[in-house]
């Protein structure tokens, strides 16, 4: 599926079960944006979501569902000028037995009340997710039981919580009250520029924290 424009408020896209591909690629950078109040539900399967380079903020809510998924926002050659200010859920299962919001519809709206059949939106421990954001994150990224590998090339000022498993996070700067929770497991956090005014929790496990510049904040490690 290719969207050659913006996803405006109240837009909802359901990809359904299976290995799906979703791409936002408008003719110019002003037409590659998810507005606040727009939703993308990829549901079960090994899905790929790509939002091409954009100079504006991606404020939508993206739920990758279960499976080993790949999410890419921005482009390596375009000066890291994209930003995720909304929500990226990798299959977290953070709300009781479901991680889906009230806006997620489980049945057809034609009066038949038939199930859409997409009941599994939570990662298994064998799922592996890969996230690459060529720019900054001021919003939130949520992982779960799967193994989550997240790269943010510029700034993290929002929140990252990836749950228990072997997870990795690489970011340029982490600051501005940002919080990072890696959960239990053998995790790796790499900071390529520096970290300050932040809380980073590594959880239980054999963890690695690698910072090439100064760190001023709270680092919590539990073995």
Helices and strands as residue ranges (DSSP letters): E 2-3, E 12-14, E 21-24, G 29-31, E 39-41, E 48-51, E 57-58, E 61-63, E 70-73, E 82-84, E 87-89, E 128-133, E 135-137, E 140-142, E 147-156, E 159-161, E 168-174, E 179-181, E 188-201, E 208-211, E 215-220
